[in-house]
Amino acid sequence: MKIICLQENLIKGLQVVSHLAGKNSNLPILNNILITADDGIITLTTTNLEIGISCKIRGKVEKKGQCTVQARLITDFISLLPKDNIVLEYGDNKLKVNCDNNTSFINTLNPEDFPLLPKINKESEYVINIQDLKNALKKVSFAVSYDSVRPEISGVLISLENERATFVGTDSYRLAEKSINTNKLPDEKHVIVPLDTIQEISRIINYETENEVKLYIDENQILFGINGIELVSRLIEGSYPDYKQIIPKESKTKAEVNTIELTQAIKRTSLFCKPGINDIKLTFVSEKGEFVINSMSDQIGESMTVVKANIDGVDNEIVFNYKYILDVLSNIDSSTVSFEMIDNKTSGIIKTKDDEEYLYIISPIRQQN
């Protein structure tokens, strides 16, 4: 194998795929990047057996072939080379790297030992705007947590139907849902994508300028395609909870409050929470237009902050885990946020005027009498 490519092109591709390669003492080949040169195309590939990423880069193929090289080493090394043409030549189990006045030889592993990525059927193609996808994943993925007992909630539900894509994340204590418009869909699909995969594709699209992401779903696998990059992942088996039934259909109290003021008030008040419980009480005083945040601990003391708010409905109060509120406030871009609730035994809803297709549900902390 012998290829020539610009340092900028090579390092971009390496940075896309190398993140997936980790320290695996049982299978050292998984710590490597597979470099493939074939028919004028240079492809970089990594996998951890659950997720695989391949990235095509521009360059000249002088001799076809394959090799695998340690991901961290090759990425760090190439990043330190000048922005010039780099020649990669494989032979005698070593990768020769030549650039400017530097020549280095890196030990390799047998490319035949590198696991093959699954082949995904691309007959049905789903196209999503990249900014819409980025926004949706940001607003729901933080609500997901690993659950070995209930693996079906250890990922993001993606529902594709009626020219709409809906993304849902939950850890059973809170739930986030975000819907976006899409082009006409080839057929209806409902799949659960592992959180690791969601985090990986979120990382990739943060640095991409393309307008669209293409999705392909085939039995137990999903493929995200964008600008020469393909990420393939297994899907989580099982049925996602019927979360629609837990969304309150009405409310007795609605309060709209400034996002920044609320965030700062909760951060201050949370310092006085009971350790391990993280409880803060929210009190809505309709006549005064006051949103009162209170926390108390026998060991620490007590704190109360009053934030002005537009409140409709009856006076009310509810206790939440403050971390769940701060999580959503840090992942929305709206200047104001609204709370909707029925009573202190029913889940509350957080919404924003800027995004009518987003909602966030939090279960209350029940107070002991």
N, C-alpha and C positions, 0 to 999 in steps of 0.2 A: 504494500500500500504506500502510495505517495500522493500527498495533497498540498496545495498552496492556498492560503487564504489570509485575509487581512486580520491583524490582531483584534480590531474592534469587532469584527463579525464572530471570530472564534470565541472571544471572552464573553460576548453576549449569550451565545449558545451554551457555553459551559456554565454560566451563572444560572441559566434557566433550569438545566437538568441536574447539576451537581448537588443541589440542595436535598435531593431525594436520597442520595447515596450516603449511608451512615457507617458506623463502626459495627461490622457484623463479623464476629470471630468464628461463627459456625460456617458461614458462606462468604469467604473473603471476596469472591467475585462481585458480590452486591455492593462492595465499596468502590467499585470501578465504573467508569464510563465506557460504553461501547462506542467506538468510532468506526463508522462504516462509510466507505467510498465506493460508489457504484453508479454507473451510467451518468456521470457528471454531477451526481448529487452527494453531498456530505451530510451524514446524519449522526447526531449524538444521542445516546440513549442511556437511561438509568432506570432501575426498578428496585423496589423493596419487596416484591412478590405480591403486594396488595395494590400498589399503584405503579404505573410505568409512564415515563415521559420521554418523548422523542422530539428532537428539534433539528430542522433542516437549516443549514447555513450556506451562504454563498462562498464559492471558492472554485478552484480548478483541480480536477482529478487527473493526475498523470498516470496513476496506476491503481487499479481496483484492489480492494482488500479490506480487512477488518483487524482491529486490535482493541484490547481493553487496557485502561490505565487508571491508576488511583485517582479518584475524582478530586479530592481535596488538594493533592499535590499539583495536578495538572492545571487546576483552576487558579491556585495561588501563583504558580510559576508564570502562566501566560499573562496574568494581570500585571506582572512586573516587567514584562517585555515592552519595548518601544512600539508605537503605533506604526507598524511596517508589515510587509509580507512575512508570513511565517510558513516554513516548510516542515511538514510532518512526514516522516518516512519510517515505516515499520519493517524490521528484519531482525532475525536471530533473537527473538523474544524481547526486543528493546524498541522503544519509540525514540527516534532521533528527532530532536526539536532544534531547528536552525532559524535564527533571526538576527539580522544585523551582524554583530561581531560575537554572538553567543551561540555555542553549540552544546547541547546537553543530551544525555541518554537516560531514559526512564524505563525501569523494569516494568514488564507487563504480565498479564495472565492470559491463558488460552481463551480466545474469543468463542470457541466452541462450547465453553462451559457457561457462557452468559445465557440466562433464561430468555426465552422468546416471549415477546409481548403478545397478548391475545389479539386475534384478528376480529375486528368488529364489522358487522354488516352495515353498509352505509346507504342502503336503499331508502330508508326514511331519515330525512334530515330536518332537524329543528334549528331555526335561526333566531338568535336573541341578540338584541343590542347590547354591546359590551358594557356601556355605562349603566344601563338598566340592571344587568346581571351583577355588576360590581356593587351597586347600591342595595340590591335585594339580598345578596349574600352577607353584606356588612350588617344589615338590619335584623337578620335572623340567626346567624351562626353563633353569636355570643350566647344565645339561650340554650344551646346544646351542650350536654356534658356526657362523658363516657358512662355507660351503665351496663355492666356485665350481666346483670340480671334481666334487663330489658334492652337487648341490643337494638330493637327496632326504633328506639328513640335516641340512639347514639349517632344519629346522622340527620341530614336535612331532607325533608320530604319535598320532592319536586313534582308538581302536578301540572301536566300539559294537556289542556283541553279548551275548546271553544275560543281559539286565538288568544288564550291567556296562559301565562305561566305563574304558578303560585308556589312560593317557597315558605316552608314552615320549620321552625326549630323549637324544641321543648326539652326540659329536664324533669317534667312532671310538676314542678312548682311554679313555673312561668312558661309562657308560650308567645312566640313572635310569628306573625304572618305578614307576608308582603306579596302583592300581586302586581304583575306587569303585563303590558300588551305585547303580543308577538305577531308574526306573520301567520298566515293560514297554516295550521298544523297538519301533518300527514295523517296522524291518528292520535287517539287519547292514550296517555301514559301516566303512571303514578309510580315513582321509584324513590327509594331511600338511599341517599348518597352519604358514605361515611364522612365524619367530620374532618378526618385527616385529608381526604380528597378535596373537600370544600376549602380548607385552609390553603392547600397547595394551588388550586386553580385561582383562588383570590390573590395569592402572592404573584402569580404569573400575570394576570390581567391588570394588576396595578401598574405594570411597566409597559403595557401594550397600547398602541395608538390606533389599532384597527377598529372598525365600527361594529363588527359582528363576531359572535362566537357561535360555532356550529356544534350541535349535540347529536350524537348517534347512540341509540339504546338497543342492545342486543342481548336478550335473555338476562344473564346475571352480570352484565358489564355495561359501562357507560363510557363514552369517549367525548372529550371536549377538544375541538379543533379551532386554532386561531393562528393565523400568520405563520404557517410552517411549523407550529408547535402542536403536538397531540398528547393529551393526557388521557390514559385509559385506567379505569379503576373497576374493582368489583363493586357490586351493589349489596346492600344489606337485605337479607331475606326476612320475610315476615310482613305483617300488616301494621300500618301506622295507626295509632289511636284515632278514633272518631272524635277529633277535637272540636268539631263544629257545635256539638251539643253542650260544651262547657262555656261557650261564648254567651255572656248575658245579653238578653234580647231587649232589655230596658235599663233605665237608670233612674235613681231618685235624686242624685246630686251630680252636677257637672261643674268643674272648676278649671278655668284657663289661667295659666301662670307663666311668668317669664322663665325661660329655660335656664339661663345663667344664674339668676337670683335663686331659683329653686335648687340648682346643683350646689351652689356655695352653702346654702342653708343646711342642706342634708349632710354635706361633708362635715360641717362644724358640729351639728347635733349628733352625728353618728359616733363622735368620740366619747359620748357618754352612754353608749349602748351597753346592755348586758353582754359580757364576753361569750362568744359562741352562739348567741341568739340573734344579734344584729337587728334588734327590733327598734323601730321608731313608730310613733303614733302620729297620724295625720288627722287633724281636725278641721272641718270646713264650717266656717261661720258665715252663713249666707248674708245676713243683714249688714254685717260689718265689712264683708268682702275680704275676709282674712283666711289665709291658709296657714294653719299653725302646725309646726313640726316640733315634736317633743320626744325626749328620751331620758331614761333614768336608770341608774345602777346604784345599788347599795354601797358598792365598793368605791365608785368614782364620784358620783354626784348626779346632778340633773341639769338639763339644758332645754331651753325653749326658744324657738325663732318664729317670728310672724312675717309672712310674706303676703303682700297684697295680691288679690286675685279676683277675677270675674267669676262669681259663683251663682249658679241657677239651681233652684230646688231646695230641699230641706237641709237643715244642719245635719252633719254626719261625722263619723270618725271611723278609722280603720287602722290596723297595725300591719306593717309590711317589713320584710327584710330590706334594709336600706341599700344593700349591694345590688339587689335586683332593680331598684329604681335608678341608681347611678349607672348601671350597665346600659340601660336603654337611653338615658340622657346623653351619654357619651357617644352614642352611635346614630343619633339623629341630627339633622342639620337645621331644624326649625327654631325660630327665635322664641316661640311659645309652645307649650305643651298642655294638653287637657287630660284631666282625670274624670272618669265616670264610675260611679259605684251605686250599689243598692243598699247594702248594710255591711256590718263588720264580719259577716259570716260568708259573704259571697265574693268571688274574685272581682278585682277592680280592673278597669281597662284604661290604658294610656294611648292617646292618639295625638296626631298633629294636623293642623289645618293645611300645612304645606304638602301633605301626602295622605290623601283620603284612602289610598289602597294599603295602608299599613295600620296594624293594631298590635298591641302588646298587652297580654293578660298576666296578672300576678295573683297568686293565691295569698290570702291574708294569713297572718299568724294568729292563731286562736289564743285568746287571753284566758288564763286560769283564774277562776273566782277564789 
